[in-house]
Amino acid sequence: MAAILASHHYTQQTREILAIDDQIAVIVQAINHSKAKRDFWMNLALDPKGFVDRWVASQKRDLEVILGDTVGVETEEVRRHAFYERALGEGILALLQKQQQQVAMQGQMQ
């Protein structure tokens, strides 16, 4: 085993394998980069306005984090919370009304 590891042929093959491995890594990285570009352009083409709106919002959040200005982020969280709280309240109200209607219909049937 030691003779094989010490041989010049083994060392040469190991270098070739490492070179091929590096080439594969570069190719995989290029494929991932191409896919990211394709996804970017595809999303932009499918919904230009929504894409730009999401991108601007993302950039705004990134800038706020970099500058340490979390007021805008907190404002967004408060707005989001208020929206879901209202939606949840409306959902509960609709569920209660439906249950009341079912009880009323059962009372009429008896």
Secondary structure as GFF3:
##gff-version 3
##sequence-region A 1 110
A	DSSP	alpha_helix	2	6	.	.	.	ID=ss1
A	DSSP	alpha_helix	8	46	.	.	.	ID=ss2
A	DSSP	alpha_helix	48	67	.	.	.	ID=ss3
A	DSSP	alpha_helix	71	109	.	.	.	ID=ss4
###
